[in-house]
Amino acid sequence: MAEERAQRRLAAILAADVVGYSRLIELNEANTLATLKERRRAILVPLVAHHHGRIVKVMGDGVLVEFASAVNAVTCAVELQNRMAEANIGLPEDQKIVLRVGINLGDVIVDGGDLYGDGVNVAARLQSFAAPEDICVSGSVYEQVKRKLDFGFDELGPQTMKNIGEPVLVYRVWSPSSTMQEYCGPVEKAVLPLPLKPSIAVLPFTNMSNDPEQEIFVDGLTEDLITDLSRTTGLFVIARNSTFAYKGRSVDARRIARDLGVRYLLEGSARRAAGRVRINVQLIDAIGGDHLWAERFDRGLEDIFAVQDEVTGRIVEALVGRLTAQPARNKPANLEAYELCVRARSLGLQTAQIAREAIFLLERAIGLDPEYAEAHRWLALNLWCGWEFWDEAMEPSRARAEAEAQRAVALDPNDAGNRWVLGTILGHERRPAESDAEFDAALRLDPNYADAWAMRSDLITLNGRPAEAVEHVRKALRLNPHPPGWYYWMLGQAQYALHDYKSAVQTLLRPETYRTTSRRILAASLAQLGRVEEARREAEMFMMSNPHFTIRHWAASQPFRDENVRRHFVEGYRLAGLPE
């Protein structure tokens, strides 16, 4: 009998799977399976055939594809991610099919129609390593395609992978010619330029307590460290929203630093038990790979805010030396009030119902600690958003919002957050000089306050300076690369005011802001582009969530300081078919 020999060949292997597949199945099994089947039929199969690939096997939510060429494999993967993103536009979050992809070039063993070996295993590990919507390739793929494709590659360094003998050099692909530009704006290279100042991101601390209820306390500790570091003019500090995007994820420190455009990372953990708190912190140079400083703090719970100040001081000294200390922020006198405020701030500004929940928590916090400035500030902002955006009764919320904001500044004029919230409310009360003074004070106290830069852009647009407003949002986005959706609302509004309708549509179709109140500006932008049918559809869907909206009331309620800008928005809303 002739000895059977395993057939081997060199192949580029693409492995892909669906992010959060189990959760999608649990939410809606029938819809998920039907959507996935349709995406395979309409997107995957034609693309693989076009790029001369072969689907080796489909495994539930995953797929393995073989290519004879690494160039074909990478090109197919980029087009696949773009087509999947296009298909997701306008879908609710719980219906989107999002992929992660890994590609390796290596030796494979052929058994009938199936493939085995390290060439396949590495591709599967790269797919697991990739973030949602990412494509990660091995060094062997990169060497084959780097001079042949108009794509960029971020080197993520050697990565140790399960059951793979040696570390694998990993690159992430980004595509400046992505077809998603038509929908979401130009794809920007993930590696942001480092600021001239020492730059740092504080990652969410790990809760080491057995009690999951302590998660809120640990998150609050992280947020307060970010706030206190942000007030140091000698540092460039990434905002909380962006660092918390990595909460619960195992991501290489160098990759996080590249994503956020910083050199230094602060990592830590905290354990709270029996009236004491133990905190471990370490400061990392993500470029040099060095640990610059590490320390453990074991204190009574009553000393928690002193520990925050000590950690902040040590970091500042390590990165920029001894500086003149900023005036201290108001600290809460009651720990329960602090935790209520942390819970309220974590809710964010999303819906009227969530705002009412935040107001309930903040009123309890103020009852426990009437001089807790931050609680008054967040209460003011939630009250203001209620009547400004979510059709809540104007009074008494309007007057009370201003009173609470004024109270916050009176209690703590050194907190930039209190200043910009008051500046926002005063601006909408048509008191521009006072509003400008508060925003100026906020950004003097904390030049890294991304929310202040973004929110001020709203008033600048209405003042007739949309180009300046765009720059404010760009500044905010650099400080907060993974922002809340309202940043894009502010950007789209400024782009519309600039008559840059195409950019406004690209911005306002981003999933972060699409299907929010910004939809009315999207409808106006589409109408100005002559896409009237789409504009009317978006206007109708906007009215489903905002049934009391009228152009007349909106135009009268906004603090325009430039009549031409007012008329321009009214014109767009009329073209889109919004009610007078």
C-alpha positions as CSV (number, residue, x, y, z in Angstrom):
1,M,0.0,0.0,0.0
2,A,1.4,3.4,-0.9
3,E,2.1,5.6,2.1
4,E,-0.5,8.3,2.4
5,R,1.1,11.7,2.6
6,A,-0.6,14.9,3.8
7,Q,-0.9,17.4,1.1
8,R,0.5,20.9,2.0
9,R,0.4,24.3,0.4
10,L,1.0,27.9,1.1
11,A,-2.2,29.9,1.5
12,A,-3.6,33.2,2.8
13,I,-6.3,32.3,5.3
14,L,-9.1,34.7,6.3
15,A,-11.0,33.9,9.4
16,A,-14.1,36.1,10.4
17,D,-16.8,35.9,13.0
18,V,-19.7,38.0,14.3
19,V,-19.1,40.2,17.4
20,G,-21.6,39.4,20.2
21,Y,-23.3,36.6,18.3
22,S,-24.6,34.9,21.4
23,R,-26.2,38.2,22.6
24,L,-27.8,38.8,19.2
25,I,-29.2,35.2,19.2
26,E,-30.6,35.7,22.7
27,L,-32.3,39.0,21.7
28,N,-33.8,37.8,18.4
29,E,-32.8,34.4,17.1
30,A,-34.9,34.3,14.0
31,N,-34.0,37.8,12.8
32,T,-30.2,37.2,13.5
33,L,-30.1,34.0,11.6
34,A,-32.1,35.4,8.7
35,T,-29.9,38.5,8.5
36,L,-26.7,36.5,8.7
37,K,-27.9,34.2,6.0
38,E,-28.7,37.1,3.7
39,R,-25.4,38.8,4.4
40,R,-23.5,35.7,3.4
41,R,-25.6,35.3,0.2
42,A,-25.5,39.0,-0.9
43,I,-22.1,40.1,0.4
44,L,-19.7,37.4,1.4
45,V,-20.1,34.8,-1.4
46,P,-19.9,37.4,-4.3
47,L,-16.9,39.1,-2.7
48,V,-15.0,35.9,-2.2
49,A,-15.7,34.8,-5.8
50,H,-14.6,38.2,-7.1
51,H,-11.3,38.0,-5.3
52,H,-10.6,34.4,-6.4
53,G,-11.1,32.9,-2.9
54,R,-12.7,29.7,-1.7
55,I,-15.0,29.4,1.3
56,V,-13.5,26.4,3.2
57,K,-16.3,26.2,5.8
58,V,-19.0,28.1,7.6
59,M,-19.1,27.5,11.4
60,G,-22.2,29.1,13.0
61,D,-21.3,32.8,13.1
62,G,-17.8,32.2,11.7
63,V,-16.3,31.6,8.2
64,L,-12.9,30.4,7.0
65,V,-11.8,31.4,3.5
66,E,-8.7,30.4,1.5
67,F,-6.9,32.7,-1.0
68,A,-3.9,31.9,-3.2
69,S,-2.8,35.6,-2.8
70,A,-2.4,37.7,0.4
71,V,-3.2,40.8,-1.7
72,N,-6.6,39.3,-2.7
73,A,-7.3,38.2,0.9
74,V,-6.7,41.7,2.4
75,T,-8.6,43.5,-0.4
76,C,-11.5,41.2,0.1
77,A,-11.5,41.7,3.9
78,V,-11.5,45.5,3.5
79,E,-14.4,45.4,1.1
80,L,-16.2,42.9,3.3
81,Q,-16.0,45.2,6.3
82,N,-17.1,48.2,4.2
83,R,-20.1,46.4,2.8
84,M,-21.1,45.1,6.2
85,A,-20.9,48.6,7.6
86,E,-23.1,49.9,4.8
87,A,-25.7,47.2,5.4
88,N,-25.8,48.2,9.1
89,I,-26.6,51.9,8.5
90,G,-29.9,52.8,10.1
91,L,-30.4,49.5,11.9
92,P,-30.9,49.4,15.7
93,E,-27.8,48.3,17.6
94,D,-29.4,45.0,18.5
95,Q,-29.8,44.1,14.8
96,K,-26.3,45.1,13.5
97,I,-24.0,42.3,12.2
98,V,-20.4,43.4,13.0
99,L,-17.4,41.3,12.0
100,R,-13.8,41.0,13.2
101,V,-11.3,39.5,10.8
102,G,-7.9,37.9,11.0
103,I,-5.7,37.0,8.0
104,N,-2.5,34.9,8.0
105,L,-0.2,33.6,5.3
106,G,1.2,30.2,6.1
107,D,1.6,26.6,5.5
108,V,-1.7,24.6,5.6
109,I,-2.6,20.9,5.5
110,V,-5.3,19.9,3.0
111,D,-7.7,17.2,4.0
112,G,-10.4,16.8,1.3
113,G,-12.0,20.2,1.2
114,D,-10.9,21.2,4.7
115,L,-7.7,22.9,5.9
116,Y,-5.7,22.5,9.1
117,G,-2.3,23.5,10.6
118,D,-0.7,26.6,12.1
119,G,-1.5,28.6,9.0
120,V,-5.2,28.2,9.9
121,N,-4.7,28.5,13.7
122,V,-2.9,31.8,13.5
123,A,-5.6,33.3,11.3
124,A,-8.2,32.2,13.9
125,R,-6.2,33.7,16.8
126,L,-5.8,37.0,14.8
127,Q,-9.5,37.1,14.3
128,S,-10.0,36.7,18.1
129,F,-7.5,39.4,18.8
130,A,-9.2,41.9,16.4
131,A,-11.6,44.5,17.8
132,P,-15.1,44.9,16.2
133,E,-14.9,46.1,12.6
134,D,-11.1,45.6,12.6
135,I,-8.9,43.5,10.3
136,C,-5.7,42.1,11.9
137,V,-3.0,40.5,9.8
138,S,0.2,38.7,10.6
139,G,3.6,39.9,9.7
140,S,3.8,37.4,6.9
141,V,0.8,39.0,5.2
142,Y,2.1,42.5,5.8
143,E,5.4,41.8,4.1
144,Q,3.5,40.6,1.0
145,V,1.0,43.5,0.7
146,K,2.7,46.6,2.2
147,R,3.9,48.0,-1.2
148,K,1.0,46.7,-3.3
149,L,-2.1,48.1,-1.6
150,D,-3.3,51.6,-0.8
151,F,-4.1,50.7,2.8
152,G,-2.4,51.8,6.0
153,F,-1.1,49.4,8.6
154,D,-0.7,50.0,12.4
155,E,2.0,47.8,13.9
156,L,0.6,46.3,17.1
157,G,3.7,44.4,18.0
158,P,4.5,40.8,18.7
159,Q,1.5,39.1,20.4
160,T,1.6,35.8,22.3
161,M,-1.3,33.6,21.2
162,K,-2.8,30.4,22.7
163,N,-1.2,27.2,21.3
164,I,1.1,29.1,19.0
165,G,4.8,28.5,19.8
166,E,6.2,31.9,19.1
167,P,4.8,35.5,19.3
168,V,3.1,36.6,16.1
169,L,3.8,40.1,14.8
170,V,0.4,41.7,14.3
171,Y,-0.8,44.7,12.1
172,R,-4.2,46.3,11.9
173,V,-5.4,47.4,8.5
174,W,-7.1,50.8,7.8
175,S,-8.3,52.0,4.5
176,P,-8.2,55.6,3.4
177,S,-10.2,54.8,0.3
178,S,-13.0,53.1,2.2
179,T,-16.4,53.2,0.6
180,M,-17.7,54.2,4.0
181,Q,-16.5,57.7,3.4
182,E,-19.8,58.3,1.6
183,Y,-21.6,57.6,4.8
184,C,-19.4,58.3,7.8
185,G,-16.7,60.7,6.5
186,P,-13.1,60.1,5.7
187,V,-11.5,57.2,7.5
188,E,-8.7,58.6,9.6
189,K,-5.5,56.8,10.4
190,A,-5.8,55.2,13.8
191,V,-2.4,56.4,14.9
192,L,-2.9,60.0,16.1
193,P,0.1,62.3,16.3
194,L,1.4,62.7,19.8
195,P,0.8,66.1,21.4
196,L,3.8,68.3,22.3
197,K,2.8,68.0,26.0
198,P,3.2,64.8,27.9
199,S,0.0,62.9,27.0
200,I,-1.8,60.4,29.2
201,A,-4.9,58.2,29.4
202,V,-6.2,56.8,32.7
203,L,-7.7,53.4,32.0
204,P,-10.7,52.2,34.1
205,F,-9.5,50.8,37.4
206,T,-10.3,47.1,38.1
207,N,-12.7,46.3,40.9
208,M,-10.9,43.8,43.0
209,S,-13.7,43.5,45.6
210,N,-15.9,40.5,45.6
211,D,-18.9,42.8,45.7
212,P,-19.9,43.9,42.2
213,E,-21.8,46.8,43.8
214,Q,-18.4,48.4,44.3
215,E,-18.0,48.8,40.5
216,I,-19.6,52.3,40.7
217,F,-17.2,53.4,43.5
218,V,-14.1,52.2,41.5
219,D,-15.4,53.9,38.3
220,G,-15.9,57.1,40.3
221,L,-12.3,56.9,41.5
222,T,-11.1,56.6,37.9
223,E,-13.2,59.5,36.7
224,D,-12.0,61.8,39.5
225,L,-8.4,61.0,38.7
226,I,-9.0,61.9,35.1
227,T,-10.7,65.1,36.1
228,D,-7.9,66.2,38.5
229,L,-5.2,65.3,35.9
230,S,-7.1,67.2,33.2
231,R,-6.8,70.4,35.2
232,T,-3.0,70.3,34.8
233,T,-2.1,72.7,32.0
234,G,1.2,70.9,31.4
235,L,-0.5,67.7,30.4
236,F,-2.7,66.4,27.5
237,V,-5.4,64.2,29.1
238,I,-7.8,61.9,27.3
239,A,-11.4,62.2,28.4
240,R,-13.3,59.6,30.4
241,N,-15.7,58.5,27.7
242,S,-12.8,57.4,25.5
243,T,-10.8,55.5,28.2
244,F,-13.9,53.7,29.4
245,A,-14.4,52.3,25.9
246,Y,-11.7,49.8,26.9
247,K,-13.4,48.8,30.2
248,G,-13.6,45.0,30.5
249,R,-11.5,44.4,27.3
250,S,-8.1,42.8,27.2
251,V,-6.2,45.1,24.8
252,D,-2.5,45.5,24.4
253,A,-1.3,48.8,26.1
254,R,0.6,49.9,23.0
255,R,-2.5,49.5,20.9
256,I,-4.6,51.6,23.3
257,A,-1.9,54.3,23.4
258,R,-1.9,54.4,19.5
259,D,-5.7,54.5,19.3
260,L,-5.9,57.4,21.7
261,G,-2.7,59.2,20.6
262,V,-0.9,59.3,24.0
263,R,2.4,58.2,25.3
264,Y,1.5,57.3,28.9
265,L,-1.1,55.1,30.5
266,L,-2.2,54.9,34.1
267,E,-3.6,51.5,35.1
268,G,-4.9,50.5,38.5
269,S,-7.1,48.5,40.7
270,A,-9.1,49.1,43.9
271,R,-10.5,47.0,46.7
272,R,-13.0,48.4,49.2
273,A,-13.9,46.4,52.3
274,A,-14.5,46.9,56.0
275,G,-14.2,50.6,55.9
276,R,-10.8,50.5,54.1
277,V,-9.7,50.9,50.5
278,R,-6.6,49.4,48.9
279,I,-5.5,51.0,45.6
280,N,-2.7,49.8,43.3
281,V,-1.5,52.1,40.5
282,Q,1.2,52.0,37.9
283,L,2.3,54.6,35.3
284,I,3.4,53.1,32.0
285,D,5.4,54.5,29.1
286,A,3.5,52.8,26.3
287,I,6.1,53.7,23.7
288,G,9.2,52.9,25.7
289,G,7.6,49.9,27.4
290,D,8.9,51.1,30.8
291,H,7.0,51.2,34.1
292,L,7.7,54.7,35.4
293,W,6.1,54.5,38.8
294,A,4.0,52.1,40.8
295,E,2.6,52.3,44.3
296,R,0.1,50.8,46.7
297,F,-2.2,52.8,49.0
298,D,-3.9,51.2,51.9
299,R,-6.1,53.7,53.8
300,G,-9.3,54.2,55.7
301,L,-12.2,55.0,53.4
302,E,-12.5,58.5,54.8
303,D,-9.1,59.2,53.2
304,I,-10.1,58.3,49.7
305,F,-10.1,61.9,48.4
306,A,-6.7,62.6,49.9
307,V,-5.4,59.4,48.1
308,Q,-6.8,60.8,44.8
309,D,-4.9,64.0,45.3
310,E,-1.7,62.2,46.2
311,V,-1.9,59.9,43.1
312,T,-2.6,63.0,40.9
313,G,0.4,64.8,42.4
314,R,2.7,61.9,41.9
315,I,1.7,61.5,38.2
316,V,2.1,65.2,37.5
317,E,5.5,65.2,39.2
318,A,6.7,62.1,37.2
319,L,5.6,63.6,33.8
320,V,6.1,67.3,34.0
321,G,7.8,68.0,37.4
322,R,6.6,70.2,40.2
323,L,4.0,72.7,39.1
324,T,2.0,75.4,40.9
325,A,-1.0,73.5,42.2
326,Q,-4.4,74.3,40.8
327,P,-7.0,75.4,43.5
328,A,-8.5,72.3,44.9
329,R,-12.0,71.3,43.8
330,N,-14.8,71.0,46.2
331,K,-14.9,67.4,47.6
332,P,-18.1,65.8,49.0
333,A,-18.5,65.6,52.7
334,N,-20.7,62.5,52.5
335,L,-19.5,59.3,50.8
336,E,-23.0,58.1,50.1
337,A,-23.8,61.4,48.4
338,Y,-20.6,60.9,46.3
339,E,-21.7,57.4,45.2
340,L,-25.2,58.7,44.3
341,C,-23.6,61.4,42.1
342,V,-21.2,58.9,40.5
343,R,-24.2,56.7,39.6
344,A,-26.1,59.7,38.1
345,R,-23.1,61.0,36.1
346,S,-22.6,57.4,34.6
347,L,-26.1,57.6,33.2
348,G,-25.1,60.2,30.7
349,L,-27.5,62.5,28.7
350,Q,-29.5,60.1,26.7
351,T,-33.3,60.2,27.1
352,A,-35.9,62.0,29.2
353,Q,-36.5,58.8,31.3
354,I,-32.8,58.5,32.1
355,A,-32.6,62.2,32.9
356,R,-35.5,61.7,35.4
357,E,-33.6,58.8,37.0
358,A,-30.4,61.0,37.3
359,I,-32.4,63.8,38.8
360,F,-33.8,61.5,41.5
361,L,-30.3,60.3,42.4
362,L,-28.9,63.8,42.5
363,E,-31.7,65.2,44.6
364,R,-30.9,62.4,47.2
365,A,-27.2,63.3,47.0
366,I,-27.9,67.0,47.7
367,G,-30.2,66.0,50.6
368,L,-27.3,64.2,52.2
369,D,-24.7,66.9,51.3
370,P,-26.3,70.2,50.4
371,E,-22.9,71.8,49.6
372,Y,-21.8,69.2,47.2
373,A,-21.1,71.4,44.1
374,E,-20.8,68.6,41.5
375,A,-24.3,67.2,42.4
376,H,-25.8,70.6,41.9
377,R,-24.1,70.9,38.5
378,W,-25.3,67.6,37.2
379,L,-28.8,68.3,38.5
380,A,-28.8,71.6,36.5
381,L,-27.7,69.9,33.3
382,N,-30.3,67.2,33.5
383,L,-33.1,69.7,34.2
384,W,-31.9,71.9,31.3
385,C,-31.8,69.0,28.9
386,G,-35.3,67.9,29.9
387,W,-37.0,71.0,28.6
388,E,-34.4,71.9,25.9
389,F,-34.3,68.5,24.1
390,W,-37.0,66.1,25.4
391,D,-40.2,68.1,25.5
392,E,-40.3,68.3,29.3
393,A,-42.3,71.2,30.8
394,M,-40.3,74.4,30.5
395,E,-41.1,75.6,34.0
396,P,-40.1,75.2,36.7
397,S,-37.2,73.2,35.2
398,R,-35.8,76.2,33.2
399,A,-35.5,78.5,36.2
400,R,-34.4,75.7,38.5
401,A,-31.7,74.6,36.1
402,E,-30.1,78.1,36.2
403,A,-30.4,78.3,40.0
404,E,-28.7,74.9,40.5
405,A,-25.9,75.9,38.0
406,Q,-25.4,79.2,39.8
407,R,-25.3,77.3,43.1
408,A,-22.7,74.9,41.8
409,V,-20.4,77.7,40.8
410,A,-20.9,79.6,44.0
411,L,-20.0,76.5,46.0
412,D,-16.9,75.7,43.8
413,P,-15.8,78.3,41.3
414,N,-12.6,76.2,40.7
415,D,-14.4,73.3,39.0
416,A,-14.4,73.7,35.2
417,G,-17.4,71.4,34.9
418,N,-19.6,73.8,37.0
419,R,-18.4,76.7,34.8
420,W,-19.3,75.2,31.4
421,V,-22.7,74.0,32.5
422,L,-23.6,77.5,33.7
423,G,-22.1,78.9,30.5
424,T,-24.3,76.6,28.5
425,I,-27.5,77.6,30.4
426,L,-26.7,81.3,30.3
427,G,-26.1,81.1,26.6
428,H,-29.5,79.6,26.0
429,E,-31.0,82.3,28.2
430,R,-29.6,84.8,25.7
431,R,-27.0,86.2,28.1
432,P,-24.0,85.8,25.8
433,A,-21.4,88.0,27.7
434,E,-22.0,86.0,30.9
435,S,-22.0,82.7,29.0
436,D,-18.7,83.5,27.3
437,A,-17.1,84.5,30.6
438,E,-18.1,81.1,32.1
439,F,-16.7,79.1,29.2
440,D,-13.5,81.2,29.2
441,A,-13.1,80.4,32.9
442,A,-13.8,76.7,32.4
443,L,-11.1,76.3,29.7
444,R,-8.6,78.3,31.8
445,L,-9.2,76.0,34.7
446,D,-9.1,72.9,32.5
447,P,-7.9,73.2,28.9
448,N,-8.4,69.4,28.4
449,Y,-12.2,69.6,29.1
450,A,-13.5,68.0,25.9
451,D,-17.2,68.4,26.8
452,A,-16.7,72.1,27.3
453,W,-15.0,72.5,23.9
454,A,-17.8,70.5,22.2
455,M,-20.8,72.2,24.0
456,R,-19.4,75.7,23.3
457,S,-19.5,74.9,19.6
458,D,-23.3,74.9,19.7
459,L,-23.5,78.5,20.8
460,I,-20.7,79.6,18.4
461,T,-22.7,78.1,15.5
462,L,-25.8,80.0,16.5
463,N,-23.7,83.1,16.8
464,G,-22.8,82.9,13.1
465,R,-19.3,81.5,13.4
466,P,-19.7,77.8,12.2
467,A,-16.1,77.4,11.0
468,E,-14.9,78.2,14.5
469,A,-17.5,75.8,15.9
470,V,-16.1,73.0,13.7
471,E,-12.6,73.6,15.1
472,H,-14.0,73.5,18.7
473,V,-15.5,70.1,18.0
474,R,-12.3,68.8,16.3
475,K,-10.4,69.9,19.5
476,A,-13.0,68.0,21.6
477,L,-12.7,64.9,19.4
478,R,-8.9,64.8,19.8
479,L,-9.3,64.9,23.5
480,N,-12.1,62.4,23.4
481,P,-11.6,60.0,20.4
482,H,-14.5,57.8,21.4
483,P,-17.0,60.5,22.3
484,P,-20.7,60.5,23.2
485,G,-22.9,60.9,20.2
486,W,-23.9,64.5,20.8
487,Y,-20.4,65.6,19.7
488,Y,-21.3,64.5,16.2
489,W,-24.6,66.4,16.6
490,M,-22.7,69.6,17.3
491,L,-20.3,68.9,14.4
492,G,-23.1,68.2,11.9
493,Q,-25.0,71.3,13.0
494,A,-21.9,73.4,12.4
495,Q,-21.3,71.8,9.0
496,Y,-24.9,72.5,8.0
497,A,-24.5,76.1,9.0
498,L,-21.4,76.2,6.8
499,H,-23.5,75.0,3.8
500,D,-21.3,71.9,3.8
501,Y,-24.3,69.6,3.5
502,K,-22.4,66.5,2.3
503,S,-20.1,66.5,5.3
504,A,-23.2,67.1,7.6
505,V,-24.9,64.1,6.1
506,Q,-21.7,62.0,6.6
507,T,-21.5,63.1,10.2
508,L,-25.1,62.8,11.2
509,L,-25.4,59.3,9.7
510,R,-22.8,58.1,12.1
511,P,-24.3,55.4,14.4
512,E,-23.2,57.4,17.5
513,T,-25.8,60.2,16.7
514,Y,-28.1,58.8,14.1
515,R,-31.7,58.2,15.3
516,T,-31.3,61.0,18.0
517,T,-32.7,64.5,17.9
518,S,-29.9,65.4,15.5
519,R,-32.1,63.7,12.8
520,R,-33.8,67.0,12.1
521,I,-30.5,68.5,10.9
522,L,-29.8,65.4,8.9
523,A,-33.2,65.8,7.2
524,A,-32.5,69.5,6.4
525,S,-29.0,68.6,5.0
526,L,-30.5,65.9,2.7
527,A,-33.1,68.4,1.6
528,Q,-30.5,71.0,0.7
529,L,-28.7,68.4,-1.4
530,G,-31.9,67.8,-3.3
531,R,-32.4,64.3,-1.8
532,V,-36.0,65.3,-0.9
533,E,-37.5,61.8,-0.6
534,E,-34.8,60.8,1.9
535,A,-35.1,64.1,3.7
536,R,-38.9,63.6,4.1
537,R,-38.4,60.1,5.4
538,E,-35.9,61.2,8.0
539,A,-38.2,64.1,9.0
540,E,-41.1,61.7,9.5
541,M,-39.0,59.4,11.7
542,F,-37.8,62.4,13.7
543,M,-41.4,63.4,14.3
544,M,-42.2,59.9,15.7
545,S,-39.9,60.7,18.6
546,N,-40.6,64.4,18.8
547,P,-44.3,64.8,18.1
548,H,-44.6,68.3,19.5
549,F,-41.8,69.8,17.4
550,T,-42.7,72.8,15.2
551,I,-40.3,75.0,13.2
552,R,-41.8,78.2,14.7
553,H,-41.4,77.2,18.3
554,W,-37.9,75.8,17.7
555,A,-36.7,79.0,15.9
556,A,-38.1,81.2,18.7
557,S,-36.5,79.2,21.4
558,Q,-32.9,79.0,20.1
559,P,-30.5,81.7,21.2
560,F,-29.5,82.8,17.7
561,R,-27.3,85.8,17.4
562,D,-27.1,85.7,13.6
563,E,-30.4,86.0,11.8
564,N,-29.0,84.5,8.6
565,V,-28.1,81.3,10.4
566,R,-31.7,81.2,11.8
567,R,-33.2,81.6,8.3
568,H,-30.9,79.0,6.9
569,F,-32.0,76.3,9.4
570,V,-35.7,77.2,9.0
571,E,-35.3,76.9,5.2
572,G,-33.8,73.4,5.5
573,Y,-36.5,72.2,7.9
574,R,-39.2,73.5,5.6
575,L,-37.7,71.8,2.6
576,A,-37.6,68.5,4.6
577,G,-41.3,68.9,5.4
578,L,-41.1,69.4,9.1
579,P,-44.3,71.1,10.5
580,E,-44.5,74.9,10.8
